[in-house]
């Protein structure tokens, strides 16, 4: 995850860290926490760039690109 988000053209400059919060071999489930440093109140920044769908799609696009 660190490589995915730190090299992202859209999010790389804001990305700080990623860590696994929970991992289960039994169900192949991983919960992780991403940390970003965001600029002071830029209009629409949190709604657009830090939108959970957008962040998830950056990871999804990386997976598709590797296939």
Residue frames as a rotation matrix with the C-alpha (Angstrom) as fourth column:
UNK 1
0.560 0.828 0.000 0.00
0.828 -0.560 0.000 0.00
0.000 0.000 -1.000 0.00
UNK 2
0.306 -0.525 -0.794 2.82
0.251 -0.760 0.599 2.36
-0.918 -0.383 -0.101 0.76
UNK 3
-0.743 -0.629 0.226 4.18
0.345 -0.071 0.936 2.06
-0.573 0.774 0.270 -2.78
UNK 4
-0.214 0.759 0.615 0.71
0.964 0.063 0.258 2.41
0.157 0.648 -0.745 -4.33
UNK 5
0.733 0.648 -0.207 -0.22
0.678 -0.721 0.144 5.61
-0.056 -0.246 -0.968 -2.54
UNK 6
0.236 -0.703 -0.671 3.21
0.196 -0.642 0.741 7.26
-0.952 -0.306 -0.014 -2.38
UNK 7
-0.795 -0.557 0.241 3.61
0.318 -0.045 0.947 6.87
-0.517 0.829 0.213 -6.16
UNK 8
0.094 0.921 0.378 0.05
0.959 0.019 -0.284 7.97
-0.269 0.389 -0.881 -6.97
UNK 9
-0.661 -0.311 0.683 0.01
0.571 -0.799 0.188 11.15
0.488 0.514 0.706 -9.09
UNK 10
0.141 0.837 0.528 -3.19
0.090 -0.542 0.836 12.25
0.986 -0.070 -0.151 -7.34
UNK 11
0.923 0.383 0.042 -2.40
-0.040 -0.013 0.999 11.33
0.383 -0.924 0.003 -3.73
UNK 12
0.350 -0.867 -0.354 1.38
0.728 0.490 -0.480 10.83
0.590 -0.089 0.803 -3.49
UNK 13
-0.449 -0.592 0.669 2.19
0.094 -0.776 -0.623 14.28
0.888 -0.217 0.404 -2.14
UNK 14
0.120 0.594 0.796 -0.40
-0.813 -0.401 0.422 13.90
0.569 -0.698 0.435 0.65
UNK 15
0.745 0.212 -0.633 0.32
0.018 0.941 0.337 10.29
0.667 -0.263 0.698 1.63
UNK 16
0.209 -0.666 0.716 2.19
-0.939 -0.340 -0.042 9.72
0.272 -0.663 -0.697 4.90
UNK 17
-0.795 -0.524 0.306 1.80
-0.596 0.769 -0.231 6.09
-0.115 -0.366 -0.924 6.00
UNK 18
0.257 0.824 -0.505 -0.16
-0.700 0.519 0.491 2.84
0.666 0.227 0.710 5.87
UNK 19
-0.783 -0.499 0.372 -0.46
-0.618 0.556 -0.556 0.23
0.071 -0.665 -0.744 8.57
UNK 20
-0.352 0.628 -0.694 -2.37
0.060 0.755 0.653 -2.99
0.934 0.189 -0.303 9.04
UNK 21
-0.310 0.367 0.877 -4.88
-0.909 -0.385 -0.160 -2.71
0.279 -0.847 0.453 11.87
UNK 22
0.161 0.421 0.892 -6.30
-0.577 0.774 -0.261 -6.25
-0.801 -0.473 0.368 11.61
UNK 23
-0.352 -0.291 -0.890 -5.43
-0.897 0.378 0.231 -9.33
0.269 0.879 -0.394 9.56
UNK 24
0.214 0.472 0.855 -7.25
-0.614 0.746 -0.258 -12.66
-0.760 -0.469 0.449 9.33
UNK 25
-0.825 -0.516 -0.233 -5.87
-0.524 0.543 0.656 -15.65
-0.212 0.663 -0.718 7.43
UNK 26
-0.624 0.628 0.465 -9.14
0.357 0.758 -0.546 -17.45
-0.695 -0.174 -0.697 7.96
UNK 27
0.445 0.889 0.106 -11.27
0.573 -0.191 -0.797 -15.03
-0.688 0.415 -0.595 5.98
UNK 28
-0.291 -0.674 0.679 -8.49
0.955 -0.246 0.166 -13.29
0.055 0.696 0.715 3.98
UNK 29
0.741 0.604 0.294 -9.58
0.545 -0.796 0.263 -10.00
0.393 -0.035 -0.919 5.53
UNK 30
-0.438 -0.860 -0.262 -7.30
0.891 -0.377 -0.252 -7.04
0.118 -0.343 0.932 6.13
UNK 31
0.841 0.541 -0.007 -8.22
0.534 -0.827 0.178 -3.74
0.090 -0.153 -0.984 7.75
UNK 32
-0.247 -0.968 0.041 -5.69
0.958 -0.250 -0.137 -1.00
0.143 0.005 0.990 7.27
UNK 33
0.642 0.344 -0.685 -5.29
0.502 -0.864 0.037 2.63
-0.579 -0.368 -0.728 8.23
UNK 34
0.046 -0.581 0.812 -4.01
0.905 -0.319 -0.280 5.19
0.423 0.748 0.511 5.76
UNK 35
0.286 -0.014 -0.958 -2.61
0.625 -0.755 0.198 8.51
-0.727 -0.655 -0.207 6.93
UNK 36
0.110 -0.176 0.978 -2.61
0.872 -0.455 -0.180 11.59
0.477 0.873 0.103 4.72
UNK 37
-0.449 -0.245 -0.859 -1.45
0.598 -0.797 -0.086 15.14
-0.664 -0.552 0.505 5.41
UNK 38
0.182 0.644 0.743 -3.99
0.976 -0.210 -0.057 17.49
0.120 0.735 -0.667 3.88
UNK 39
-0.733 -0.452 0.508 -3.59
0.451 -0.882 -0.135 21.17
0.509 0.130 0.851 3.06
UNK 40
-0.793 0.471 -0.387 -5.49
0.114 -0.510 -0.853 23.83
-0.599 -0.720 0.351 4.99
UNK 41
-0.012 0.998 0.067 -9.15
0.328 0.068 -0.942 24.08
-0.945 0.011 -0.328 4.01
UNK 42
-0.927 -0.177 -0.329 -8.94
-0.266 -0.304 0.915 24.04
-0.262 0.936 0.234 0.24
UNK 43
-0.103 0.987 -0.121 -12.44
-0.847 -0.151 -0.509 24.27
-0.521 0.049 0.852 -1.19
UNK 44
0.691 0.557 -0.462 -13.74
-0.717 0.612 -0.335 20.83
0.096 0.562 0.821 -2.17
UNK 45
-0.288 -0.909 -0.302 -10.48
-0.825 0.395 -0.403 19.05
0.486 0.133 -0.864 -1.31
UNK 46
-0.740 0.006 0.673 -11.88
-0.505 0.657 -0.561 16.77
-0.445 -0.754 -0.483 1.40
UNK 47
0.276 0.947 0.162 -15.06
-0.495 0.284 -0.821 16.04
-0.824 0.147 0.548 -0.55
UNK 48
0.811 0.048 -0.583 -13.21
-0.580 0.199 -0.790 15.17
0.078 0.979 0.190 -3.77
UNK 49
0.025 -0.918 -0.396 -9.60
-0.662 0.282 -0.695 14.10
0.749 0.280 -0.600 -3.16
UNK 50
-0.843 -0.381 0.379 -10.06
-0.527 0.450 -0.721 12.53
0.104 -0.808 -0.581 0.27
UNK 51
0.269 0.962 -0.043 -13.33
-0.963 0.270 0.023 10.86
0.034 0.036 0.999 -0.65
UNK 52
-0.072 -0.322 0.944 -13.17
-0.510 0.825 0.242 7.19
-0.857 -0.464 -0.224 0.41
UNK 53
0.788 0.384 0.482 -14.35
0.208 0.571 -0.794 6.06
-0.580 0.726 0.370 -3.04
UNK 54
0.825 -0.533 -0.189 -11.57
-0.474 -0.470 -0.744 8.02
0.308 0.704 -0.640 -4.72
UNK 55
-0.013 -0.862 0.506 -8.93
-0.978 0.116 0.173 6.60
-0.208 -0.493 -0.845 -2.37
UNK 56
0.171 0.175 0.970 -10.26
-0.157 0.976 -0.148 3.06
-0.973 -0.127 0.194 -2.89
UNK 57
0.954 0.264 0.141 -10.25
0.098 0.171 -0.980 3.55
-0.283 0.949 0.137 -6.67
UNK 58
0.406 -0.896 -0.181 -6.57
-0.906 -0.368 -0.208 4.53
0.120 0.249 -0.961 -6.65
UNK 59
-0.349 -0.492 0.797 -5.82
-0.630 0.753 0.189 1.11
-0.693 -0.437 -0.574 -5.15
UNK 60
0.443 0.620 0.648 -8.24
0.111 0.679 -0.726 -0.63
-0.890 0.393 0.232 -7.51
UNK 61
0.916 -0.135 -0.377 -6.65
-0.400 -0.333 -0.854 1.03
-0.010 0.933 -0.359 -10.56
UNK 62
-0.048 -0.992 0.114 -3.21
-0.991 0.062 0.122 -0.11
-0.128 -0.107 -0.986 -9.39
UNK 63
-0.200 0.051 0.978 -4.43
-0.220 0.971 -0.095 -3.70
-0.955 -0.235 -0.183 -9.15
UNK 64
0.798 0.552 0.243 -5.95
0.133 0.232 -0.964 -3.51
-0.588 0.801 0.112 -12.65
UNK 65
0.672 -0.604 -0.429 -2.74
-0.739 -0.510 -0.440 -2.01
0.047 0.613 -0.789 -14.05
UNK 66
-0.292 -0.840 0.457 -0.70
-0.840 0.454 0.298 -4.93
-0.458 -0.297 -0.838 -12.71
UNK 67
0.163 0.437 0.884 -2.91
0.005 0.896 -0.444 -7.54
-0.987 0.076 0.144 -14.38
